[in-house]
């Protein structure tokens, strides 16, 4: 996917940091996990997906895709000490998803930084529609599925980034 990036190590670091963040910051435990590296043919994006692009030698996208009940539980825990106006709730939920991916991905990259080249991250983009992305045209996908009592989270690595736009649609040649 990215030259000089160990995809297995990166996905493992994302998984470890995600589990720690959910447990320590949100009080949400991971009950099971599964990984797919080489044989992912289709990505199913859930209710809300936070996406970042990572650029190093090549470009790839990272997507954290939340089921509705899980992002609601994460939002409730993350903003427990804040007074959120009901009219601003949807925007605040999206900001929560962006904060979560920023923190986790930044920490995971710090974990593997000594093992490879520097990788720059874009600000998160939030997609609020469930959709599927089929693999074709040389795309490569790697995914982790994490289950919690509140719902599931998918972590996707999607590359090379040049094949996609920021909505994870294939760009025209």
N, C-alpha and C positions, 0 to 999 in steps of 0.2 A: 504494500500500500504506500507507505512512505519509505523512501530509500533510507537505510540505516535505522529504521524504527522497528523494533521487535513488537509486532502486533499483539502476540500472546502476552508479553510482559506489560504492554500498555493497557490491554483489556483487563488484565489481572490487577494492575494498580488502580484502574478506575473502579473495579469491583470492590477492592479492599477499602478504598477511600469512601465509596458510596455507602457501604455497609457501616463504616465507622460514623459517618455523618448522620445517617438515618438513626442509628442507635443513640449516639451521644447528643446530637442537637435536636432531634425530632422525637425521640423516644419511640421510634418505630423499628422493630426488629425484622430482619430478613429471615424468612422461614425456609426458603429453598432458592436454589440458583441453578442455571444451566447456561452452557456456552456453545456457540457455533462459530467456527472460524472459517473453514474452507468451503462448506457446502450450503451456504445461505443463498437461496434463490429469490426470496421475496422478503421485504421488510414491511411489517404491518405497524404503521404509526397509530398510536392510541389517541385518546381524547385531547391531550395537550402535549406538545413536543417542543423542547428547548434545543436549539441547534447552535453550534459554534463551528467556525472553520478554523482548522489548524494548519499553519503553513510552516514548512521547513524546506527540505530538499524538494518535496512535492507537497500537494495540498490534499487534505481530507476533511470530511465533515464528521463531527461527533454529535449524536442526537440522544437526548434523554427523553423518552416517551412515556408519559404517565397515564394510567387509567384515571378516570374522573375521581373516584373515591380516594385514591392515594394522593393525588395533588390536593384535594380538599383537606385530608388529614394532615399533610405536610404543611399546608398553609395555616391551618388552625394552630399547630404546634409552633411554627416559625414566627407567627404574629401574636402569640398568646399575650404578650405584654403591651400590645399596641391597640389603639382604638381606631378601627378601620370603619369608615363610613360605608354603609351598605351599597351606596351608589358607586363606590370605588373598588368594590370587592373583586370584580373580574380583572381589573387592571392590577390589583395587588396580588392576585393569584399568579398572573403572568410574571410579575416582578419576582415573586417567590421562586418560580421555576428557573428564571434567569439567574438569581442569586445562587441557587443550589448548584446549577451546572458550573457557574463561575468558580465557586469555592472548591468543589470536588475536582474538576479538571485541572485547576491551577495546582492543587496539592498533588494530584497524581503525576502531573508533569514534573513537579519538583522531585518526586520520588525517583523518576527515571532520567532526570536531566544529566546526571553524571555519566550515563551510559550511552549518550548520543548527542546529536546536534541540537541547537536551540530551536524551539518551536514557538511561533507567535500565534496568539489566539485572537479571534474577532470577538466583538461583543455578542451576546446571545441574541438570537432571533427566535420568536415564539410563533409556532404554528398551532392553530386552534381547530384543526379539522383532522379527523381520522382518515387515513388514506394508506394505500399500499404502494411500494416502490419495487418494481420487478428488476432483477439484475439482467443487464444486457450491455452491449457495446463496451466490453472490457472492464466493467465496474467490478469492484470487489467489496464484499460486505463481511463484517464480523460482528457478532452480537452476544450480549449477555442478557438473560431474562432473570430478574430478581422478583421473588414473590414475598409479600408481606400480608399480614392479617387485613390490612386496609385496601389492598389491591396490588397490581403488578407494575413494574417499571422495566422498560427495555432500554438497554444501552447499545447504541449502534455506532460502529465505525464504518464510514462510507467513503470510498475513494475510487480512482483518483478524483479529487475535487473539481478538476477542470471539466468533468462530464456533467456536472450538476449546477443548478442555480441555488440561491439561498432558500428556496421552497422545496428542495430536493426533487426537482423535476429535471429531466435530461435536457441539456441545452442543445440547440440545433447546430448541426455541423456547418 
